[in-house]
């Protein structure tokens, strides 16, 4: 199946940080702790994440924040899934990976921020 022409192939660290809800320094720290997480860098040295990287990060966040794994425990769990790397990561459905859904979510966010400003001015 061909990719849609308006689908993004790469996301910046700022976009990824906003999408998954962790700070940029946390993403950089995770990169140092998990060898499988190696986003490419562009000519300017900025990290560029693919959807697969984002799925990995969402999986990692789930293991650390929701399931209570330590860094070492999460590393072990992800290493165990190396025989079938998509088994753990592929189970996640990331709605923002589809450009139309992402645009809709960003539009809703902007509308809510405008409403907040209007309510705050009364």
MILUM-897031 format. One record per residue: residue number from 1; residue in three letters; chain; x negated, y negated, z negated of N, C-alpha, C, O in turn. Coordinates in steps of 0.05 Angstrom, whole numbers, plus 32768, in hexadecimal, padded with zeros to 4 digits. Layout:
<recs>
[rec NUM; "ala"; "A"; [X; Y; Z]; [X; Y; Z]; [X; Y; Z]; [X; Y; Z]]
...
</recs>
This chain:
<recs>
[rec 1; "unk"; "A"; [7FEF; 8018; 8000]; [8000; 8000; 8000]; [7FEE; 7FE7; 8000]; [7FDC; 7FE6; 7FF0]]
[rec 2; "unk"; "A"; [7FF3; 7FD5; 8011]; [7FE3; 7FBC; 8013]; [7FEB; 7FA9; 7FFD]; [8002; 7FA8; 7FF4]]
[rec 3; "unk"; "A"; [7FD7; 7F9A; 7FF4]; [7FDC; 7F86; 7FE0]; [7FEA; 7F6E; 7FEC]; [7FE6; 7F68; 8003]]
[rec 4; "unk"; "A"; [7FFB; 7F62; 7FDC]; [8009; 7F49; 7FE5]; [7FF4; 7F33; 7FE8]; [7FE1; 7F33; 7FD8]]
[rec 5; "unk"; "A"; [7FF7; 7F22; 7FFB]; [7FE3; 7F0D; 8000]; [7FE1; 7EF9; 7FE9]; [7FCC; 7EED; 7FE5]]
[rec 6; "unk"; "A"; [7FF6; 7EF6; 7FD9]; [7FF5; 7EE2; 7FC3]; [7FEE; 7EEF; 7FA8]; [7FEE; 7EE1; 7F94]]
[rec 7; "unk"; "A"; [7FE7; 7F08; 7FA7]; [7FDF; 7F15; 7F8F]; [7FC2; 7F0F; 7F88]; [7FB1; 7F11; 7F9A]]
[rec 8; "unk"; "A"; [7FBD; 7F07; 7F6F]; [7FA2; 7F00; 7F68]; [7F92; 7F19; 7F64]; [7F9B; 7F2D; 7F59]]
[rec 9; "unk"; "A"; [7F79; 7F18; 7F6D]; [7F67; 7F2F; 7F69]; [7F56; 7F2B; 7F50]; [7F4E; 7F3E; 7F43]]
[rec 10; "unk"; "A"; [7F50; 7F12; 7F49]; [7F3F; 7F0C; 7F32]; [7F4C; 7EF7; 7F20]; [7F5A; 7EE5; 7F29]]
[rec 11; "unk"; "A"; [7F46; 7EFA; 7F06]; [7F50; 7EE8; 7EF2]; [7F39; 7EDD; 7EE2]; [7F26; 7EEB; 7EDD]]
[rec 12; "unk"; "A"; [7F3A; 7EC4; 7EDA]; [7F25; 7EB7; 7ECA]; [7F28; 7EC0; 7EAD]; [7F3D; 7ECB; 7EA5]]
[rec 13; "unk"; "A"; [7F13; 7EBC; 7E9D]; [7F15; 7EC3; 7E81]; [7F2A; 7EB4; 7E73]; [7F37; 7EBE; 7E60]]
[rec 14; "unk"; "A"; [7F2F; 7E9B; 7E7B]; [7F44; 7E8B; 7E6F]; [7F60; 7E96; 7E74]; [7F71; 7E98; 7E62]]
[rec 15; "unk"; "A"; [7F64; 7E9F; 7E8D]; [7F7E; 7EAB; 7E94]; [7F82; 7EC5; 7E85]; [7F98; 7ECA; 7E7B]]
[rec 16; "unk"; "A"; [7F6D; 7ED5; 7E83]; [7F6F; 7EEF; 7E76]; [7F74; 7EEB; 7E58]; [7F84; 7EF8; 7E4C]]
[rec 17; "unk"; "A"; [7F66; 7ED7; 7E4C]; [7F6A; 7ED1; 7E30]; [7F87; 7EC9; 7E2A]; [7F93; 7ED3; 7E17]]
[rec 18; "unk"; "A"; [7F92; 7EB9; 7E3B]; [7FAE; 7EB0; 7E38]; [7FC1; 7EC7; 7E3C]; [7FD5; 7ECA; 7E2E]]
[rec 19; "unk"; "A"; [7FBC; 7ED8; 7E50]; [7FCE; 7EEE; 7E57]; [7FD0; 7F03; 7E41]; [7FE5; 7F0D; 7E3B]]
[rec 20; "unk"; "A"; [7FB9; 7F0A; 7E35]; [7FBA; 7F1F; 7E21]; [7FBB; 7F15; 7E05]; [7FBF; 7F25; 7DF2]]
[rec 21; "unk"; "A"; [7FB7; 7EFB; 7E01]; [7FBA; 7EF0; 7DE6]; [7FA3; 7EF3; 7DD3]; [7FA7; 7EF5; 7DBB]]
[rec 22; "unk"; "A"; [7F8B; 7EF2; 7DDE]; [7F73; 7EF1; 7DCD]; [7F61; 7EDA; 7DD7]; [7F62; 7ED2; 7DEE]]
[rec 23; "unk"; "A"; [7F50; 7ED1; 7DC5]; [7F3E; 7EBB; 7DCC]; [7F28; 7EC4; 7DDF]; [7F22; 7EDC; 7DE0]]
[rec 24; "unk"; "A"; [7F1D; 7EB1; 7DEE]; [7F08; 7EB8; 7E01]; [7EEF; 7EC4; 7DF3]; [7EE3; 7ED6; 7DFF]]
[rec 25; "unk"; "A"; [7EE8; 7EBA; 7DDC]; [7ED1; 7EC5; 7DCE]; [7ED5; 7EE3; 7DC6]; [7EC2; 7EF2; 7DC5]]
[rec 26; "unk"; "A"; [7EEE; 7EEA; 7DC1]; [7EF4; 7F06; 7DBB]; [7EF0; 7F18; 7DD4]; [7EE5; 7F2E; 7DD2]]
[rec 27; "unk"; "A"; [7EF8; 7F0E; 7DEB]; [7EF3; 7F1D; 7E04]; [7ED5; 7F21; 7E09]; [7ECD; 7F36; 7E11]]
[rec 28; "unk"; "A"; [7EC6; 7F0B; 7E04]; [7EA9; 7F0E; 7E08]; [7E9D; 7F21; 7DF4]; [7E8A; 7F30; 7DFB]]
[rec 29; "unk"; "A"; [7EA7; 7F21; 7DDB]; [7E9D; 7F34; 7DC7]; [7EA3; 7F51; 7DCF]; [7E92; 7F62; 7DCE]]
[rec 30; "unk"; "A"; [7EBC; 7F55; 7DD8]; [7EC4; 7F70; 7DE0]; [7EB3; 7F7A; 7DF7]; [7EAC; 7F91; 7DF9]]
[rec 31; "unk"; "A"; [7EAC; 7F67; 7E09]; [7E9A; 7F6E; 7E1F]; [7E7F; 7F79; 7E15]; [7E74; 7F8B; 7E21]]
[rec 32; "unk"; "A"; [7E75; 7F6E; 7DFF]; [7E5C; 7F77; 7DF4]; [7E5F; 7F92; 7DE5]; [7E4B; 7FA0; 7DE2]]
[rec 33; "unk"; "A"; [7E77; 7F99; 7DDD]; [7E7B; 7FB1; 7DCD]; [7E85; 7FC9; 7DDD]; [7E82; 7FE0; 7DD4]]
[rec 34; "unk"; "A"; [7E90; 7FC4; 7DF4]; [7E9B; 7FD9; 7E05]; [7E8E; 7FDA; 7E20]; [7E94; 7FC9; 7E31]]
[rec 35; "unk"; "A"; [7E7C; 7FED; 7E25]; [7E6D; 7FEE; 7E3E]; [7E7E; 7FF0; 7E57]; [7E76; 7FE7; 7E6C]]
[rec 36; "unk"; "A"; [7E96; 7FFB; 7E55]; [7EA7; 7FFD; 7E6D]; [7EB3; 7FE2; 7E75]; [7EBC; 7FDF; 7E8C]]
[rec 37; "unk"; "A"; [7EB2; 7FCF; 7E63]; [7EBD; 7FB4; 7E69]; [7EA6; 7FA2; 7E74]; [7E98; 7F96; 7E64]]
[rec 38; "unk"; "A"; [7EA4; 7FA1; 7E8E]; [7E90; 7F91; 7E9B]; [7E9C; 7F80; 7EB1]; [7E9A; 7F88; 7EC9]]
[rec 39; "unk"; "A"; [7EAA; 7F6A; 7EAB]; [7EB5; 7F5A; 7EC0]; [7E9F; 7F4E; 7ED2]; [7E89; 7F47; 7EC8]]
[rec 40; "unk"; "A"; [7EA4; 7F4D; 7EEB]; [7E91; 7F41; 7EFE]; [7E8F; 7F23; 7EF8]; [7EA1; 7F17; 7EEC]]
[rec 41; "unk"; "A"; [7E79; 7F18; 7F00]; [7E75; 7EFB; 7EFD]; [7E72; 7EEF; 7F19]; [7E65; 7EFA; 7F2B]]
[rec 42; "unk"; "A"; [7E7E; 7ED7; 7F1C]; [7E7B; 7ECA; 7F36]; [7E61; 7EBB; 7F37]; [7E50; 7EBD; 7F25]]
[rec 43; "unk"; "A"; [7E5C; 7EAC; 7F4D]; [7E43; 7E9E; 7F50]; [7E3D; 7E8A; 7F3A]; [7E26; 7E84; 7F33]]
[rec 44; "unk"; "A"; [7E52; 7E7F; 7F2F]; [7E4F; 7E6B; 7F19]; [7E4A; 7E79; 7EFE]; [7E45; 7E6B; 7EEA]]
[rec 45; "unk"; "A"; [7E4C; 7E93; 7EFD]; [7E48; 7EA2; 7EE5]; [7E61; 7EA6; 7ED4]; [7E60; 7EB0; 7EBE]]
[rec 46; "unk"; "A"; [7E79; 7E9F; 7EE0]; [7E92; 7EA2; 7ED2]; [7E9C; 7EBF; 7ED5]; [7E9A; 7ECA; 7EEB]]
[rec 47; "unk"; "A"; [7EA7; 7ECA; 7EC0]; [7EB2; 7EE5; 7EC1]; [7ECB; 7EE5; 7ED3]; [7EDC; 7ED3; 7ED2]]
[rec 48; "unk"; "A"; [7ECE; 7EFA; 7EE3]; [7EE6; 7EFE; 7EF3]; [7EF0; 7F1A; 7EED]; [7EE3; 7F2E; 7EF3]]
[rec 49; "unk"; "A"; [7F08; 7F1B; 7EE3]; [7F15; 7F34; 7EDB]; [7F28; 7F3E; 7EF0]; [7F37; 7F2E; 7EFC]]
[rec 50; "unk"; "A"; [7F28; 7F58; 7EF5]; [7F3B; 7F65; 7F06]; [7F52; 7F6F; 7EF5]; [7F50; 7F70; 7EDC]]
[rec 51; "unk"; "A"; [7F68; 7F76; 7F02]; [7F7F; 7F81; 7EF3]; [7F77; 7F99; 7EE2]; [7F81; 7F9D; 7ECC]]
[rec 52; "unk"; "A"; [7F66; 7FAA; 7EED]; [7F5C; 7FC2; 7EDE]; [7F4E; 7FB9; 7EC4]; [7F52; 7FC6; 7EAF]]
[rec 53; "unk"; "A"; [7F3E; 7FA4; 7EC5]; [7F30; 7F9A; 7EAD]; [7F45; 7F90; 7E99]; [7F42; 7F94; 7E81]]
[rec 54; "unk"; "A"; [7F5A; 7F83; 7EA3]; [7F6E; 7F78; 7E91]; [7F7D; 7F8F; 7E84]; [7F84; 7F8E; 7E6C]]
[rec 55; "unk"; "A"; [7F83; 7FA4; 7E93]; [7F90; 7FBC; 7E87]; [7F7F; 7FC8; 7E71]; [7F89; 7FD0; 7E5C]]
[rec 56; "unk"; "A"; [7F65; 7FC9; 7E76]; [7F52; 7FD3; 7E62]; [7F53; 7FC2; 7E49]; [7F53; 7FCD; 7E33]]
[rec 57; "unk"; "A"; [7F53; 7FA8; 7E4D]; [7F54; 7F95; 7E36]; [7F6E; 7F98; 7E26]; [7F6E; 7F97; 7E0E]]
[rec 58; "unk"; "A"; [7F85; 7F9B; 7E34]; [7F9E; 7F9F; 7E26]; [7F9E; 7FB9; 7E16]; [7FA8; 7FBA; 7E00]]
[rec 59; "unk"; "A"; [7F93; 7FCE; 7E22]; [7F90; 7FE7; 7E14]; [7F7F; 7FE4; 7DFB]; [7F85; 7FED; 7DE6]]
[rec 60; "unk"; "A"; [7F69; 7FD6; 7DFE]; [7F56; 7FD1; 7DE8]; [7F64; 7FC0; 7DD2]; [7F61; 7FC7; 7DBB]]
[rec 61; "unk"; "A"; [7F72; 7FAC; 7DDA]; [7F81; 7F9B; 7DC6]; [7F95; 7FAC; 7DB7]; [7F98; 7FA9; 7D9F]]
[rec 62; "unk"; "A"; [7FA3; 7FBE; 7DC5]; [7FB7; 7FCF; 7DB9]; [7FA9; 7FE1; 7DA4]; [7FB3; 7FE4; 7D8E]]
[rec 63; "unk"; "A"; [7F93; 7FED; 7DAC]; [7F84; 7FFF; 7D99]; [7F7B; 7FF0; 7D81]; [7F7D; 7FFA; 7D6A]]
[rec 64; "unk"; "A"; [7F70; 7FD8; 7D84]; [7F65; 7FC9; 7D6E]; [7F7A; 7FBB; 7D5D]; [7F79; 7FBD; 7D44]]
[rec 65; "unk"; "A"; [7F8D; 7FAE; 7D69]; [7F9F; 7F9D; 7D5A]; [7FB9; 7FAC; 7D51]; [7FC3; 7FA7; 7D3C]]
[rec 66; "unk"; "A"; [7FC3; 7FBD; 7D62]; [7FDC; 7FCA; 7D5C]; [7FD8; 7FE6; 7D4E]; [7FE7; 7FED; 7D3C]]
[rec 67; "unk"; "A"; [7FC4; 7FF5; 7D57]; [7FC0; 800F; 7D4C]; [7FAB; 8010; 7D36]; [7FA8; 8025; 7D29]]
[rec 68; "unk"; "A"; [7F9E; 7FFA; 7D32]; [7F8B; 7FF7; 7D1B]; [7F70; 8005; 7D1E]; [7F63; 800B; 7D0B]]
[rec 69; "unk"; "A"; [7F68; 800A; 7D37]; [7F4E; 8017; 7D3B]; [7F38; 8002; 7D35]; [7F3B; 7FEA; 7D38]]
[rec 70; "unk"; "A"; [7F21; 800D; 7D2C]; [7F09; 7FFC; 7D2A]; [7EFD; 7FFA; 7D46]; [7F05; 8007; 7D58]]
[rec 71; "unk"; "A"; [7EE9; 7FE9; 7D48]; [7EDB; 7FE6; 7D62]; [7ECF; 8002; 7D69]; [7ED2; 800B; 7D80]]
[rec 72; "unk"; "A"; [7EC2; 800F; 7D56]; [7EB6; 8029; 7D5B]; [7ECB; 803E; 7D63]; [7EC7; 804E; 7D75]]
[rec 73; "unk"; "A"; [7EE2; 803D; 7D55]; [7EF7; 8050; 7D5A]; [7F04; 804C; 7D76]; [7F09; 805F; 7D84]]
[rec 74; "unk"; "A"; [7F07; 8032; 7D7D]; [7F12; 802C; 7D97]; [7EFF; 8034; 7DAD]; [7F06; 803E; 7DC2]]
[rec 75; "unk"; "A"; [7EE5; 802F; 7DA8]; [7ED0; 8037; 7DBB]; [7ED1; 8056; 7DC0]; [7ECF; 805F; 7DD6]]
[rec 76; "unk"; "A"; [7ED4; 8065; 7DA9]; [7ED5; 8082; 7DAB]; [7EEE; 808B; 7DBA]; [7EEC; 809C; 7DCC]]
[rec 77; "unk"; "A"; [7F04; 807F; 7DB4]; [7F1E; 8086; 7DC1]; [7F1C; 8081; 7DE0]; [7F25; 8091; 7DF0]]
[rec 78; "unk"; "A"; [7F11; 806A; 7DE7]; [7F0E; 8064; 7E03]; [7EF9; 8076; 7E11]; [7EFC; 807D; 7E28]]
[rec 79; "unk"; "A"; [7EE4; 807D; 7E02]; [7ED0; 808F; 7E0E]; [7EDC; 80AB; 7E12]; [7ED5; 80B8; 7E26]]
[rec 80; "unk"; "A"; [7EEE; 80B4; 7E00]; [7EFB; 80CE; 7E03]; [7F0C; 80CF; 7E1C]; [7F10; 80E5; 7E28]]
[rec 81; "unk"; "A"; [7F16; 80B8; 7E25]; [7F27; 80B7; 7E3C]; [7F17; 80B5; 7E56]; [7F23; 80B1; 7E6B]]
[rec 82; "unk"; "A"; [7EFC; 80B7; 7E55]; [7EEC; 80B5; 7E6D]; [7EF2; 80CA; 7E81]; [7EEF; 80C5; 7E99]]
[rec 83; "unk"; "A"; [7EFA; 80E2; 7E79]; [7F00; 80F7; 7E8C]; [7F18; 80EF; 7E9D]; [7F1A; 80F7; 7EB4]]
[rec 84; "unk"; "A"; [7F2A; 80E0; 7E91]; [7F41; 80D6; 7EA0]; [7F44; 80B9; 7E98]; [7F56; 80B3; 7E88]]
[rec 85; "unk"; "A"; [7F34; 80A7; 7EA3]; [7F34; 808B; 7E9A]; [7F4F; 807C; 7E9D]; [7F54; 806A; 7E8D]]
[rec 86; "unk"; "A"; [7F5F; 8085; 7EB0]; [7F79; 8077; 7EB3]; [7F8E; 8082; 7EA0]; [7FA4; 8077; 7E9F]]
[rec 87; "unk"; "A"; [7F88; 8097; 7E92]; [7F9D; 80A3; 7E81]; [7FA6; 808F; 7E6B]; [7FBE; 808C; 7E67]]
[rec 88; "unk"; "A"; [7F93; 8083; 7E5E]; [7F9A; 8070; 7E49]; [7FA1; 8055; 7E55]; [7FB4; 8048; 7E4C]]
[rec 89; "unk"; "A"; [7F91; 804B; 7E68]; [7F95; 8031; 7E73]; [7FAE; 8030; 7E85]; [7FBD; 801D; 7E85]]
[rec 90; "unk"; "A"; [7FB1; 8045; 7E95]; [7FC7; 8046; 7EA9]; [7FE3; 8047; 7E9E]; [7FF6; 8042; 7EAC]]
[rec 91; "unk"; "A"; [7FE5; 804D; 7E84]; [8000; 804F; 7E78]; [800C; 8033; 7E74]; [8024; 8031; 7E6F]]
[rec 92; "unk"; "A"; [7FFC; 801F; 7E75]; [8006; 8004; 7E70]; [8011; 7FF7; 7E89]; [8006; 7FFA; 7E9F]]
[rec 93; "unk"; "A"; [8028; 7FEB; 7E87]; [8033; 7FDC; 7E9D]; [802F; 7FBE; 7E97]; [803B; 7FB4; 7E84]]
[rec 94; "unk"; "A"; [801F; 7FB1; 7EA6]; [8019; 7F95; 7EA1]; [8029; 7F84; 7EB4]; [8024; 7F83; 7ECC]]
[rec 95; "unk"; "A"; [803E; 7F77; 7EAA]; [8050; 7F68; 7EBC]; [8043; 7F50; 7ECA]; [804B; 7F49; 7EE0]]
[rec 96; "unk"; "A"; [802E; 7F44; 7EBE]; [8022; 7F2D; 7ECB]; [8010; 7F35; 7EE3]; [8006; 7F23; 7EF1]]
[rec 97; "unk"; "A"; [800C; 7F4F; 7EE7]; [7FFC; 7F57; 7EFE]; [800A; 7F52; 7F18]; [7FFE; 7F52; 7F2E]]
[rec 98; "unk"; "A"; [8025; 7F4E; 7F17]; [8034; 7F48; 7F2E]; [8037; 7F2A; 7F30]; [8041; 7F1E; 7F1D]]
[rec 99; "unk"; "A"; [802F; 7F1D; 7F45]; [802E; 7F00; 7F47]; [8049; 7EF3; 7F42]; [804A; 7EDE; 7F35]]
[rec 100; "unk"; "A"; [805F; 7EFF; 7F4C]; [8079; 7EF2; 7F48]; [8081; 7EF2; 7F2B]; [808B; 7EDE; 7F21]]
[rec 101; "unk"; "A"; [807B; 7F08; 7F1C]; [8081; 7F09; 7F00]; [8070; 7EF5; 7EF1]; [807A; 7EE8; 7EDE]]
[rec 102; "unk"; "A"; [8057; 7EF3; 7EF8]; [8045; 7EE0; 7EEA]; [804E; 7EC4; 7EEE]; [804E; 7EB4; 7EDB]]
[rec 103; "unk"; "A"; [8056; 7EBD; 7F07]; [8060; 7EA2; 7F0C]; [8079; 7E9C; 7EFC]; [807C; 7E86; 7EF1]]
[rec 104; "unk"; "A"; [808B; 7EAF; 7EFB]; [80A3; 7EAC; 7EEB]; [809D; 7EA7; 7ECE]; [80A8; 7E95; 7EC1]]
[rec 105; "unk"; "A"; [808B; 7EB7; 7EC3]; [8083; 7EB3; 7EA7]; [8077; 7E98; 7EA1]; [807D; 7E8B; 7E8D]]
[rec 106; "unk"; "A"; [8065; 7E8F; 7EB3]; [8059; 7E75; 7EB0]; [806D; 7E5F; 7EB3]; [806B; 7E4B; 7EA4]]
[rec 107; "unk"; "A"; [8080; 7E62; 7EC5]; [8095; 7E4E; 7EC8]; [80A6; 7E4C; 7EAF]; [80AD; 7E36; 7EA6]]
[rec 108; "unk"; "A"; [80AD; 7E63; 7EA3]; [80BD; 7E64; 7E8B]; [80AD; 7E57; 7E74]; [80B9; 7E48; 7E63]]
[rec 109; "unk"; "A"; [8094; 7E5C; 7E73]; [8083; 7E50; 7E5E]; [8084; 7E32; 7E60]; [8087; 7E24; 7E4C]]
[rec 110; "unk"; "A"; [8080; 7E28; 7E78]; [8080; 7E0B; 7E7D]; [809B; 7DFF; 7E75]; [809C; 7DE9; 7E69]]
[rec 111; "unk"; "A"; [80B1; 7E0C; 7E7C]; [80CC; 7E02; 7E75]; [80CF; 7E01; 7E57]; [80DA; 7DEE; 7E4C]]
[rec 112; "unk"; "A"; [80C6; 7E15; 7E49]; [80C8; 7E16; 7E2C]; [80B7; 7E00; 7E1F]; [80BF; 7DF4; 7E0B]]
[rec 113; "unk"; "A"; [80A0; 7DFB; 7E2A]; [808F; 7DE5; 7E1F]; [809C; 7DCA; 7E24]; [809B; 7DB8; 7E12]]
[rec 114; "unk"; "A"; [80A9; 7DC6; 7E3B]; [80B8; 7DAD; 7E40]; [80CF; 7DAA; 7E2C]; [80D4; 7D94; 7E22]]
[rec 115; "unk"; "A"; [80DE; 7DC0; 7E27]; [80F4; 7DBF; 7E14]; [80EA; 7DB8; 7DF8]; [80F6; 7DA9; 7DE9]]
[rec 116; "unk"; "A"; [80D3; 7DC3; 7DF1]; [80C7; 7DBE; 7DD6]; [80C1; 7DA0; 7DD4]; [80C6; 7D94; 7DBF]]
[rec 117; "unk"; "A"; [80B5; 7D95; 7DE9]; [80AF; 7D78; 7DE8]; [80C8; 7D67; 7DE6]; [80C8; 7D53; 7DD8]]
[rec 118; "unk"; "A"; [80DD; 7D6F; 7DF5]; [80F6; 7D60; 7DF3]; [8103; 7D62; 7DD7]; [810C; 7D4D; 7DCD]]
[rec 119; "unk"; "A"; [8103; 7D79; 7DCC]; [810E; 7D7C; 7DB1]; [80FE; 7D6D; 7D9C]; [8109; 7D61; 7D8A]]
[rec 120; "unk"; "A"; [80E4; 7D6D; 7DA0]; [80D2; 7D60; 7D8D]; [80D4; 7D41; 7D8E]; [80CD; 7D34; 7D7B]]
[rec 121; "unk"; "A"; [80DF; 7D37; 7DA4]; [80E1; 7D19; 7DA7]; [80FA; 7D0E; 7D9B]; [80FD; 7CF6; 7D99]]
[rec 122; "unk"; "A"; [810C; 7D1F; 7D91]; [8125; 7D15; 7D85]; [8121; 7D0F; 7D68]; [8134; 7D06; 7D5B]]
</recs>
